[in-house]
Amino acid sequence: MKAAAETELLEISRKLSPKKRREWLSYGRTLTTQTEKKSAVVEEDSDAAWERIIADSKPRPKLDAMAAKILAEMKSGKHFPPMRVEDL
């Protein structure tokens, strides 16, 4: 399938003027770059992303404050309703 698509693209490119061929090549490179960037982002799963954030030594005062508040609520026995999909 890939070879057939490549052959078709080559045939189309031969029909273009040199200027249009350069523009088309530039556009293809842009698409490839965007696709590679998206792939790199998708490859890191959410657990790995959280592990990276947690391991970072950079101070995160808002995150620390939220964690402290949640721990205090848990220790006080405050009821936590079950999470729903809409909450995410």
C-alpha positions as CSV (number, residue, x, y, z in Angstrom):
1,M,0.0,0.0,0.0
2,K,2.8,2.4,0.9
3,A,4.7,1.7,-2.2
4,A,1.6,2.4,-4.3
5,A,1.0,5.7,-2.6
6,E,4.7,6.7,-3.1
7,T,4.4,5.8,-6.8
8,E,1.3,7.8,-7.2
9,L,2.9,10.8,-5.5
10,L,6.0,10.6,-7.8
11,E,3.7,10.5,-10.8
12,I,1.9,13.6,-9.6
13,S,5.1,15.4,-8.8
14,R,6.4,14.8,-12.3
15,K,3.4,16.8,-13.7
16,L,4.1,19.8,-11.6
17,S,6.3,22.8,-12.5
18,P,9.6,23.0,-10.6
19,K,8.2,25.9,-8.5
20,K,5.1,23.9,-7.6
21,R,7.2,20.8,-6.9
22,R,9.3,22.8,-4.4
23,E,6.2,24.2,-2.7
24,W,4.7,20.7,-2.5
25,L,7.9,19.3,-1.0
26,S,8.0,22.1,1.6
27,Y,4.4,21.4,2.5
28,G,5.2,17.6,2.8
29,R,8.1,18.4,5.1
30,T,5.9,20.6,7.3
31,L,3.3,17.8,7.6
32,T,6.0,15.3,8.4
33,T,7.5,17.5,11.1
34,Q,4.0,18.1,12.7
35,T,3.3,14.4,12.6
36,E,6.6,13.5,14.3
37,K,6.0,16.1,17.0
38,K,2.5,14.7,17.7
39,S,3.9,11.2,17.8
40,A,6.5,12.1,20.4
41,V,3.8,13.7,22.6
42,V,1.5,10.7,22.3
43,E,4.2,8.1,23.1
44,E,4.5,9.3,26.7
45,D,1.6,7.8,28.6
46,S,-0.1,9.7,31.4
47,D,1.6,7.7,34.2
48,A,5.1,8.5,32.8
49,A,4.1,12.2,32.5
50,W,3.1,12.3,36.2
51,E,6.2,10.4,37.2
52,R,8.3,13.0,35.4
53,I,6.4,15.9,37.0
54,I,6.7,14.3,40.5
55,A,10.4,13.7,40.1
56,D,11.0,17.3,39.0
57,S,12.6,19.3,41.8
58,K,11.0,22.6,40.7
59,P,8.8,24.0,43.5
60,R,5.0,23.7,42.7
61,P,3.3,25.7,45.5
62,K,-0.2,25.4,44.1
63,L,0.1,21.6,43.7
64,D,1.6,21.3,47.2
65,A,-1.3,23.4,48.7
66,M,-3.9,21.3,46.9
67,A,-2.3,18.1,48.1
68,A,-2.1,19.5,51.7
69,K,-5.8,20.4,51.5
70,I,-6.8,17.0,50.3
71,L,-4.8,15.2,52.9
72,A,-6.4,17.4,55.7
73,E,-9.9,16.6,54.3
74,M,-9.0,12.9,54.2
75,K,-7.7,12.9,57.8
76,S,-10.8,14.8,59.0
77,G,-13.0,12.0,57.7
78,K,-14.7,14.2,55.2
79,H,-16.7,12.2,52.7
80,F,-15.3,12.1,49.1
81,P,-18.0,11.4,46.5
82,P,-17.1,8.9,43.8
83,M,-15.6,10.5,40.7
84,R,-17.6,10.6,37.5
85,V,-16.4,10.8,34.0
86,E,-17.7,14.4,33.8
87,D,-15.3,15.3,36.7
88,L,-12.3,14.5,34.6
